[in-house]
């Protein structure tokens, strides 16, 4: 009797980002993608959010390999963190492998992780039970692929992020033929990108952005500053083409942009005419109408080059009325406020700012409804699992498959950690595996505990009080007046009466302990904290963090 194929997501469902999908059959585990997510506004001090890899670590002797569909952070960003605890090969196309190699070098893992470069069309075994085939798709980064996973009970297609671009900048058209062949052979299950399922029609071609960019360069006598995703090599190529056409020199700033540009040129993904690129230290010596600056910061990141330009913190670029700033990217959900803040600051500096709402300078790399229908029609899967999207997107994608005639019983909307079991004739959920998120704050790869994050949120919302009590070790009496230090709660000079009342509460708490013969320091601190917290909430409706400290004399 054939075993069942198990598929589970450790990230990428009910969210945008953090994509990590686990395929399990017999004694073999295959992982597709290993991405990071971006912290929410209330994740104070958190730099990176990665999937909880506990299940993979618990079964590390069975993990045969990780296959990456493309080089975006939400698909490769967690590779160094996960691979620090696993020992298996990582398979990726050439540009993706180059980007992963940069990450591994940063984490000191370049010599310990086996990184194997593959190309679209390649087939290779991963363990005993999986054979993977990479299939060319279009996306907003070069070298993107879908993965056809052959198992003992049938073929599963994992699309990765994709769109259908009939006029791509590089790499050729989406491989209709291969998907159709697989559909004819028989596809057991399809896992497909759901990001743009709420948009009807088709996504625009990347070439459309080049046409808009050309109009913005034509006749412009200002310095042009363009920000886009560093990984969007096709977009960068079009910016460089426009600059060359209008006799402008190009400067590049931002660490990730510089790294990707260097890698893309070395690997042949970017064609830069001789003399077009100039060092940023020379850019200020050129007249504005001869300059283009390509920069990071399309998401308003506080450490990015564009952010530093907007807030006058960049060493080489000072933005003013003589600049045209083009933001050639859309805000990732959750980043809208930070992006808007940077745009407002650029306007305040007098710059002309052109962004997505005002002109077509960005197109999505994700399939809209008609493209998703095309994928379903080509592959004709028996079972369907929408992936890569928030919950409403997954549900809408499932409904789209139903509209095309799929039996609703064959469509599964899963959540992170839920195990989906597939046999040749049945699909269903069966249990859960450890899952969740690991918060990384730059100081450790072990992650920040939820209790630490709650403390940070507490401090940010209500501030803190430190109550310093000097007490006798002989009789537990108070030797001097308690000192109360506040941070982020109230301004002491304007709240003398409240400060006096807080001291009174501290005195009364200690007197109460004396009457009840409570001498244990921990119990005394607990009584002070409880009474002071209750008083402050009653008076201010706020609950600052209270840290009682006893100085023994």
C-alpha positions as CSV (number, residue, x, y, z in Angstrom):
1,X,0.0,0.0,0.0
2,X,1.4,3.4,-1.1
3,X,2.3,5.8,1.6
4,X,0.8,9.3,1.8
5,X,2.6,12.4,0.7
6,X,2.7,15.0,3.5
7,X,2.9,18.7,2.7
8,X,3.2,21.4,5.4
9,X,4.0,25.1,5.4
10,X,6.2,26.5,8.2
11,X,5.6,29.9,6.8
12,X,3.9,31.6,3.8
13,X,0.3,30.9,4.6
14,X,-2.0,33.6,6.1
15,X,0.9,36.0,5.6
16,X,3.0,37.6,2.9
17,X,6.6,36.4,3.3
18,X,8.4,33.8,5.4
19,X,7.9,31.1,2.8
20,X,9.0,27.6,3.8
21,X,7.2,24.5,2.5
22,X,8.0,20.9,3.6
23,X,7.3,17.8,1.5
24,X,7.6,14.5,3.3
25,X,7.4,11.0,1.9
26,X,8.7,7.9,3.7
27,X,12.0,8.7,5.2
28,X,12.7,11.7,3.0
29,X,12.0,15.4,3.6
30,X,12.3,18.0,0.8
31,X,12.1,21.8,1.6
32,X,11.1,24.3,-1.0
33,X,12.1,27.9,-0.2
34,X,13.4,29.2,3.1
35,X,12.4,32.9,3.5
36,X,12.2,35.6,6.1
37,X,9.5,38.1,6.9
38,X,9.5,41.7,7.9
39,X,8.8,42.8,11.5
40,X,5.5,44.5,12.4
41,X,5.5,48.0,13.8
42,X,5.1,46.7,17.4
43,X,8.1,44.3,17.1
44,X,10.4,46.8,18.8
45,X,14.1,46.1,18.0
46,X,13.4,43.1,15.8
47,X,15.3,43.0,12.5
48,X,14.2,39.8,11.0
49,X,11.3,37.3,11.4
50,X,12.0,33.8,10.3
51,X,10.0,30.5,10.3
52,X,10.3,28.3,13.3
53,X,12.4,25.4,12.0
54,X,12.0,23.1,15.1
55,X,10.3,20.4,13.0
56,X,13.2,20.4,10.5
57,X,15.8,20.3,13.3
58,X,13.9,17.4,15.0
59,X,14.1,15.5,11.7
60,X,17.4,16.8,10.4
61,X,18.6,13.3,9.5
62,X,15.7,13.0,7.0
63,X,16.1,16.5,5.4
64,X,17.6,15.7,2.0
65,X,17.7,19.1,0.5
66,X,16.4,22.7,0.1
67,X,15.3,23.9,-3.4
68,X,14.9,27.6,-3.9
69,X,12.5,29.1,-6.5
70,X,14.1,32.5,-6.7
71,X,16.2,35.1,-4.9
72,X,13.8,37.3,-3.0
73,X,14.3,37.8,0.7
74,X,10.9,36.2,1.5
75,X,12.2,33.0,-0.2
76,X,15.9,32.9,0.7
77,X,16.3,35.2,3.7
78,X,16.2,32.5,6.4
79,X,18.7,30.1,4.7
80,X,21.7,31.1,6.9
81,X,19.6,30.7,10.1
82,X,18.1,27.3,9.1
83,X,21.3,25.9,7.6
84,X,23.3,26.7,10.8
85,X,21.4,23.7,12.3
86,X,20.9,21.5,9.2
87,X,23.3,19.5,7.0
88,X,21.9,19.1,3.5
89,X,22.5,20.6,0.1
90,X,20.8,23.7,-1.2
91,X,19.8,23.8,-4.8
92,X,19.2,27.1,-6.7
93,X,19.5,28.8,-10.1
94,X,22.6,30.8,-10.8
95,X,21.5,34.3,-9.7
96,X,19.7,32.9,-6.7
97,X,22.7,30.9,-5.7
98,X,24.9,34.0,-5.9
99,X,22.6,35.9,-3.6
100,X,22.5,33.0,-1.1
101,X,26.3,32.8,-1.2
102,X,26.5,36.5,-0.1
103,X,24.2,35.7,2.9
104,X,26.2,32.6,3.8
105,X,29.4,34.6,3.7
106,X,28.0,37.2,6.1
107,X,27.1,34.4,8.5
108,X,30.4,32.5,8.2
109,X,28.7,29.5,6.5
110,X,30.0,29.8,3.0
111,X,32.5,26.9,3.5
112,X,30.1,24.6,5.4
113,X,26.9,24.7,3.2
114,X,26.8,22.7,0.0
115,X,25.3,25.1,-2.6
116,X,24.5,23.5,-5.9
117,X,23.7,25.6,-9.0
118,X,21.0,24.4,-11.3
119,X,19.2,25.8,-14.4
120,X,15.6,25.8,-15.7
121,X,15.0,22.4,-17.3
122,X,17.3,20.5,-15.0
123,X,16.1,17.4,-13.2
124,X,17.8,16.0,-10.1
125,X,17.1,13.5,-7.3
126,X,16.6,14.8,-3.7
127,X,16.7,11.7,-1.5
128,X,15.2,8.4,-2.7
129,X,11.6,9.6,-3.1
130,X,11.8,13.0,-4.8
131,X,12.9,14.1,-8.2
132,X,12.8,17.8,-8.9
133,X,12.5,19.6,-12.2
134,X,13.0,23.3,-12.5
135,X,10.6,25.1,-14.9
136,X,11.2,28.7,-16.1
137,X,8.6,31.3,-15.0
138,X,8.6,35.1,-15.2
139,X,8.8,37.2,-12.0
140,X,10.4,40.5,-10.8
141,X,13.8,38.8,-10.4
142,X,15.8,36.9,-13.0
143,X,16.3,33.1,-12.8
144,X,12.9,32.4,-11.2
145,X,11.6,28.8,-11.5
146,X,8.7,26.7,-10.5
147,X,9.4,23.2,-9.2
148,X,7.8,19.9,-10.4
149,X,8.3,17.4,-7.6
150,X,7.9,13.8,-8.7
151,X,6.9,11.4,-5.9
152,X,6.0,7.7,-5.9
153,X,2.3,8.6,-5.9
154,X,2.4,11.4,-8.5
155,X,3.7,14.8,-9.5
156,X,3.2,18.0,-7.5
157,X,3.9,21.4,-9.0
158,X,5.0,24.2,-6.8
159,X,4.9,27.5,-8.8
160,X,6.9,29.8,-6.5
161,X,6.2,33.4,-7.3
162,X,5.2,33.8,-10.9
163,X,3.5,35.9,-13.6
164,X,3.1,35.4,-17.3
165,X,5.1,38.1,-19.2
166,X,4.8,37.8,-23.0
167,X,7.5,40.6,-23.5
168,X,10.0,39.9,-20.7
169,X,13.2,41.9,-20.5
170,X,15.4,38.8,-20.3
171,X,15.2,35.0,-19.8
172,X,12.4,34.2,-22.2
173,X,8.6,33.8,-22.0
174,X,6.9,31.7,-19.3
175,X,7.3,28.0,-20.2
176,X,3.7,27.3,-21.3
177,X,4.8,24.1,-23.1
178,X,6.3,22.4,-20.1
179,X,3.4,23.1,-17.8
180,X,1.0,21.8,-20.5
181,X,3.1,18.6,-20.9
182,X,3.0,18.0,-17.2
183,X,-0.7,18.6,-17.2
184,X,-1.2,16.0,-19.9
185,X,1.0,13.5,-18.1
186,X,-1.1,14.1,-14.9
187,X,-0.5,16.4,-12.0
188,X,-1.5,15.2,-8.5
189,X,-1.4,18.6,-6.8
190,X,-0.7,22.2,-7.5
191,X,0.6,24.7,-5.0
192,X,0.2,28.2,-6.5
193,X,1.1,31.8,-5.7
194,X,-2.0,33.7,-4.4
195,X,-0.6,37.2,-3.9
196,X,-2.5,39.0,-6.6
197,X,-5.7,36.8,-6.7
198,X,-7.8,39.9,-5.8
199,X,-6.8,41.6,-9.0
200,X,-8.7,40.7,-12.2
201,X,-7.0,40.4,-15.6
202,X,-3.3,40.1,-16.2
203,X,-0.3,41.7,-14.6
204,X,1.5,44.3,-16.8
205,X,4.8,43.4,-18.5
206,X,8.0,44.6,-17.0
207,X,8.7,46.3,-20.3
208,X,5.9,48.7,-19.6
209,X,7.9,50.2,-16.8
210,X,10.8,50.9,-19.2
211,X,8.4,52.9,-21.4
212,X,7.3,55.0,-18.4
213,X,10.8,55.4,-17.2
214,X,11.9,56.6,-20.7
215,X,9.2,59.3,-20.5
216,X,10.4,60.5,-17.1
217,X,14.0,60.8,-18.4
218,X,13.1,62.6,-21.6
219,X,13.6,66.3,-21.4
220,X,14.4,66.2,-17.6
221,X,17.1,68.7,-16.6
222,X,17.1,67.6,-12.9
223,X,19.2,65.0,-11.2
224,X,17.3,61.8,-11.2
225,X,17.2,59.5,-8.2
226,X,15.5,56.1,-8.6
227,X,14.8,53.6,-5.8
228,X,13.6,50.1,-6.5
229,X,14.1,46.6,-5.0
230,X,17.7,45.7,-5.2
231,X,16.9,42.3,-6.5
232,X,14.9,43.6,-9.5
233,X,17.8,43.3,-12.0
234,X,15.5,43.8,-15.0
235,X,14.3,47.1,-13.6
236,X,17.9,48.2,-12.9
237,X,18.8,47.3,-16.5
238,X,16.1,49.5,-17.8
239,X,17.2,52.4,-15.6
240,X,20.7,52.0,-16.9
241,X,19.5,51.8,-20.5
242,X,17.6,55.1,-20.1
243,X,20.6,56.8,-18.4
244,X,22.9,55.7,-21.3
245,X,20.4,56.8,-23.9
246,X,20.2,60.3,-22.4
247,X,23.9,60.6,-21.7
248,X,23.7,60.4,-18.0
249,X,26.2,58.8,-15.6
250,X,24.9,56.3,-13.0
251,X,25.9,56.1,-9.3
252,X,24.8,53.3,-7.0
253,X,24.3,53.6,-3.3
254,X,23.0,51.2,-0.6
255,X,24.8,48.1,0.4
256,X,22.3,45.5,-1.0
257,X,22.0,47.5,-4.3
258,X,25.8,47.5,-4.6
259,X,26.1,43.8,-3.8
260,X,23.3,42.8,-6.3
261,X,24.7,45.0,-9.0
262,X,28.2,43.6,-8.7
263,X,26.9,40.0,-8.7
264,X,24.5,40.6,-11.6
265,X,27.3,42.1,-13.7
266,X,29.7,39.3,-12.8
267,X,27.1,36.6,-13.7
268,X,26.0,38.3,-16.9
269,X,22.5,39.4,-15.9
270,X,23.3,43.1,-16.3
271,X,24.8,44.7,-19.4
272,X,26.3,48.1,-18.5
273,X,27.9,50.2,-21.2
274,X,31.5,51.2,-20.5
275,X,31.8,54.5,-18.7
276,X,28.2,54.7,-17.5
277,X,28.8,53.6,-13.9
278,X,30.7,56.1,-11.8
279,X,31.9,56.1,-8.2
280,X,29.5,57.9,-5.8
281,X,32.4,60.1,-4.6
282,X,32.6,61.6,-8.1
283,X,28.9,62.0,-8.6
284,X,28.7,65.5,-7.0
285,X,31.2,66.9,-9.5
286,X,28.8,66.3,-12.4
287,X,26.0,68.6,-13.5
288,X,22.5,67.5,-12.3
289,X,21.2,66.8,-15.8
290,X,24.0,64.3,-16.3
291,X,23.3,62.2,-13.2
292,X,21.2,59.2,-12.2
293,X,21.5,57.7,-8.8
294,X,20.0,54.2,-8.2
295,X,19.4,53.6,-4.5
296,X,17.9,51.2,-1.9
297,X,15.0,52.4,0.3
298,X,11.8,51.7,-1.6
299,X,10.2,50.4,1.6
300,X,11.2,53.4,3.7
301,X,13.7,51.3,5.8
302,X,15.3,53.5,8.4
303,X,18.9,52.4,7.5
304,X,18.4,52.6,3.7
305,X,20.2,55.1,1.5
306,X,17.0,56.9,0.4
307,X,15.8,57.3,4.0
308,X,19.2,58.8,4.9
309,X,19.0,61.1,1.9
310,X,15.4,62.2,2.9
311,X,16.5,63.0,6.4
312,X,19.8,64.7,5.4
313,X,21.9,61.9,6.9
314,X,23.6,60.6,3.7
315,X,27.2,61.5,3.3
316,X,27.3,62.0,-0.4
317,X,23.7,63.0,-1.6
318,X,21.8,66.0,-0.3
319,X,18.3,66.2,-1.8
320,X,16.7,69.5,-2.8
321,X,14.6,71.3,-5.3
322,X,16.9,70.2,-8.2
323,X,16.0,66.5,-7.8
324,X,13.4,64.2,-9.3
325,X,12.9,61.2,-7.1
326,X,11.3,58.1,-8.7
327,X,10.0,55.4,-6.3
328,X,9.7,52.4,-8.7
329,X,8.2,50.0,-6.2
330,X,4.9,49.4,-4.3
331,X,4.8,49.2,-0.5
332,X,4.8,45.7,0.9
333,X,1.7,45.3,3.1
334,X,2.6,46.7,6.5
335,X,5.2,49.2,5.2
336,X,2.8,51.8,4.0
337,X,3.4,54.3,6.8
338,X,7.2,54.2,6.6
339,X,7.1,54.7,2.8
340,X,4.6,57.6,3.2
341,X,6.9,59.2,5.8
342,X,9.9,59.2,3.5
343,X,7.8,60.5,0.6
344,X,6.5,63.4,2.8
345,X,10.0,64.2,3.9
346,X,11.2,64.3,0.2
347,X,8.4,66.7,-0.6
348,X,9.4,68.9,2.3
349,X,13.0,69.0,1.0
350,X,11.5,70.5,-2.2
351,X,12.2,67.4,-4.4
352,X,9.8,66.4,-7.2
353,X,8.6,62.9,-6.1
354,X,7.1,60.5,-8.5
355,X,5.6,57.3,-7.0
356,X,3.3,54.5,-8.0
357,X,0.0,56.3,-7.4
358,X,0.8,59.1,-9.9
359,X,2.3,57.2,-12.9
360,X,3.0,53.6,-14.0
361,X,6.6,53.1,-12.8
362,X,6.0,49.8,-11.1
363,X,4.4,46.5,-12.2
364,X,3.8,43.5,-10.0
365,X,5.8,40.3,-10.3
366,X,2.8,38.2,-9.3
367,X,0.0,36.6,-11.4
368,X,-3.4,38.2,-11.5
369,X,-6.6,36.2,-11.8
370,X,-6.4,35.3,-15.5
371,X,-2.8,34.1,-15.2
372,X,-3.7,32.0,-12.2
373,X,-6.6,30.5,-14.2
374,X,-4.1,29.8,-17.0
375,X,-1.8,27.9,-14.6
376,X,-4.8,25.8,-13.4
377,X,-5.9,25.2,-16.9
378,X,-2.4,24.1,-18.1
379,X,-1.7,21.8,-15.2
380,X,-5.1,20.3,-14.6
381,X,-4.3,19.3,-11.0
382,X,-6.4,16.7,-9.1
383,X,-5.8,18.6,-5.9
384,X,-5.1,22.3,-5.2
385,X,-3.5,24.1,-2.3
386,X,-3.3,27.9,-2.6
387,X,-0.1,29.2,-1.0
388,X,1.8,32.5,-0.6
389,X,-0.9,34.9,0.7
390,X,-2.9,36.2,3.5
391,X,-6.0,34.1,4.5
392,X,-8.5,36.0,2.3
393,X,-6.2,35.5,-0.7
394,X,-5.9,31.8,-0.1
395,X,-9.7,31.6,0.1
396,X,-10.2,33.6,-3.0
397,X,-7.7,31.5,-4.9
398,X,-9.5,28.4,-3.8
399,X,-12.8,29.9,-5.0
400,X,-11.2,30.7,-8.3
401,X,-10.3,27.0,-8.8
402,X,-13.9,26.1,-7.9
403,X,-15.1,28.5,-10.5
404,X,-13.0,26.5,-13.0
405,X,-14.8,23.3,-12.1
406,X,-12.6,21.8,-9.4
407,X,-14.4,19.8,-6.8
408,X,-14.3,21.8,-3.5
409,X,-13.4,18.6,-1.7
410,X,-10.1,18.6,-3.6
411,X,-9.2,22.2,-2.6
412,X,-7.5,22.6,0.8
413,X,-6.9,26.0,2.5
414,X,-4.3,25.2,5.1
415,X,-2.6,27.2,7.8
416,X,1.0,27.3,9.0
417,X,2.0,24.1,10.7
418,X,-1.0,22.1,9.5
419,X,-0.2,18.7,7.9
420,X,-1.9,18.1,4.5
421,X,-1.9,14.4,3.6
422,X,-2.3,13.4,-0.1
423,X,-3.0,9.9,-1.5
424,X,-3.7,9.2,-5.2
425,X,-7.4,9.7,-4.6
426,X,-7.8,11.8,-1.4
427,X,-6.5,15.0,0.3
428,X,-7.1,16.2,3.8
429,X,-5.6,17.7,6.9
430,X,-4.2,15.5,9.6
431,X,-2.6,17.1,12.6
432,X,0.0,19.8,13.1
433,X,3.8,20.2,13.5
434,X,5.7,22.7,15.5
435,X,5.5,26.1,13.8
436,X,5.4,29.8,14.4
437,X,7.9,32.6,14.1
438,X,11.4,33.3,15.4
439,X,12.2,37.0,16.1
440,X,15.8,38.0,15.5
441,X,17.1,41.3,16.8
442,X,20.6,41.2,15.4
443,X,22.3,40.1,18.6
444,X,21.5,36.4,18.4
445,X,20.4,33.8,15.9
446,X,18.5,32.0,18.7
447,X,15.6,34.4,18.5
448,X,13.9,36.8,20.9
449,X,11.4,35.2,23.3
450,X,7.8,36.4,23.2
451,X,8.1,37.5,26.8
452,X,11.0,39.8,25.8
453,X,8.9,41.3,23.0
454,X,6.0,41.8,25.4
455,X,8.3,43.7,27.7
456,X,9.4,45.9,24.9
457,X,5.8,46.6,23.9
458,X,4.9,47.3,27.5
459,X,7.8,49.8,27.8
460,X,6.9,51.5,24.5
461,X,3.2,51.9,25.5
462,X,3.3,52.8,29.2
463,X,7.0,53.4,30.1
464,X,8.6,52.2,33.3
465,X,9.3,53.1,37.0
466,X,12.2,52.1,39.1
467,X,11.5,52.3,42.8
468,X,14.7,52.3,44.8
469,X,14.2,51.5,48.6
470,X,17.1,51.7,51.1
471,X,16.3,49.3,53.9
472,X,18.0,47.9,57.0
473,X,19.1,44.4,56.9
474,X,18.6,44.1,60.7
475,X,14.9,45.0,61.1
476,X,13.7,45.6,57.5
477,X,12.9,49.2,58.2
478,X,13.1,52.0,55.7
479,X,16.2,54.0,56.2
480,X,15.6,56.9,53.7
481,X,12.9,58.2,51.4
482,X,12.3,55.9,48.4
483,X,13.7,57.2,45.1
484,X,11.4,56.9,42.1
485,X,12.9,57.1,38.6
486,X,10.6,57.3,35.6
487,X,11.3,56.7,31.9
488,X,8.6,57.1,29.3
489,X,5.8,57.4,31.9
490,X,5.5,61.0,33.2
491,X,7.6,64.1,33.2
492,X,8.7,64.4,36.8
493,X,8.8,68.2,37.1
494,X,5.2,68.6,35.9
495,X,3.9,65.8,38.2
496,X,5.2,66.6,41.6
497,X,1.9,65.7,43.3
498,X,1.8,62.3,41.6
499,X,5.4,61.6,42.5
500,X,4.6,62.4,46.2
501,X,1.6,60.1,46.1
502,X,3.6,57.2,44.7
503,X,6.1,57.6,47.5
504,X,3.2,57.5,50.0
505,X,2.0,54.2,48.4
506,X,5.5,52.8,48.7
507,X,5.7,53.8,52.4
508,X,2.3,52.3,53.2
509,X,3.2,49.0,51.4
510,X,6.3,48.6,53.5
511,X,4.5,49.5,56.7
512,X,1.9,46.9,55.8
513,X,4.7,44.3,55.4
514,X,6.1,45.3,58.8
515,X,2.7,44.8,60.5
516,X,2.4,41.4,59.0
517,X,6.0,40.5,59.8
518,X,6.9,40.0,56.1
519,X,10.7,40.2,55.9
520,X,11.5,38.4,52.7
521,X,12.8,41.0,50.2
522,X,11.0,39.3,47.3
523,X,7.7,39.5,49.1
524,X,8.2,43.1,50.0
525,X,9.1,44.0,46.4
526,X,6.0,42.1,45.2
527,X,3.7,44.0,47.6
528,X,5.2,47.4,46.5
529,X,4.8,46.5,42.8
530,X,1.2,45.3,43.2
531,X,0.0,48.3,45.3
532,X,1.8,50.9,43.2
533,X,0.5,49.3,39.9
534,X,-3.1,49.4,41.2
535,X,-2.8,53.0,42.3
536,X,-1.3,54.2,39.1
537,X,-3.9,52.5,36.9
538,X,-6.7,53.9,39.0
539,X,-5.3,57.5,38.7
540,X,-3.8,57.5,35.2
541,X,-5.4,54.5,33.5
542,X,-1.8,53.4,32.5
543,X,0.2,50.4,33.6
544,X,3.9,51.2,33.5
545,X,6.5,48.5,34.1
546,X,7.5,48.7,37.7
547,X,10.9,47.5,38.9
548,X,11.3,47.6,42.7
549,X,14.9,47.6,43.9
550,X,16.0,47.2,47.5
551,X,19.4,48.5,48.6
552,X,20.5,46.7,51.8
553,X,22.3,48.7,54.5
